[in-house]
């Protein structure tokens, strides 16, 4: 099935096949399996005896592994190629995903989840590296948007389908985890068959660099640092408010089912808007302007959640979600286009940015939740302030690059 790669990949129609695969992979291997897990925690807890703290530790393992292994995965991808790295990452994600089925207590579930998270953290980084290899600069935003739509679809479908459809159909939480593991292994074979064998890229001119040399090169790129630190602020907003919102709404008197599903409005509008906004960013050549505008919308919306009440909360959630996945797509596209980032270093650059962003997602939820002692709405103001920090980074620190407009 591997096509000839004698032609420039960015001029080949086969790039659309690769883009479809890049969208299906996060949906089936990353976000759908991950977002299916929270609704299953009650069943898992009753079966193997987990406390709320232990559930929280297991749920946070993905962000923790992402701090370290997104960067490592990016450098491995630059060293060994996207095809080999994605094949192994999906394969081992599936294998460790299946081992979770045999957990008998907190310790065994935590260890198997750790292994699962290590290899899963590599996948998002490599998908954006594939986009950098297969699409010209004027289509990078669009390609990143399609990949982000795959992530968004899983975020939306996981909570909706987990206990209402998937669990009853398969008969138990162990069977659910087994099924997702098999899907990941199947996707690894698809990458092996569909992606052409990696060849030297034009910018690398056949070069191969060590993992340490790749990292040492990328950490000197000022623009990658700025994009990563700005993304830290937005990821802190997102991780904090998404984890706290159901608890907040239940404390405010909402029915449990309504509170658990409130975030669906955020993910639905985000999914609907991500591709149009990404294409618009390509057409208008406004990467920095979009990052600033989207950060302002996210910051304002999350801050308003600490003020509005009743049905207005859903409207604010939906309006805020419109720009989230578009923001993440353009942020990743901006990293790929940063000065000094070539195909040779694309994986390391994206991995480095993801590592910095995951720091925000790690400290933000516990810090914000601790502020609920002063008032249930106070955490939203803290997370909104993290968004203000991101706006300032993009507005005053990130420079606008001149981009040639196609004739």
Order of alpha helices (4+ residues) and beta strands (2+ residues): alpha-alpha-alpha-alpha-alpha-alpha-alpha-alpha-alpha-alpha-alpha-alpha-alpha-alpha-alpha-alpha-alpha-alpha
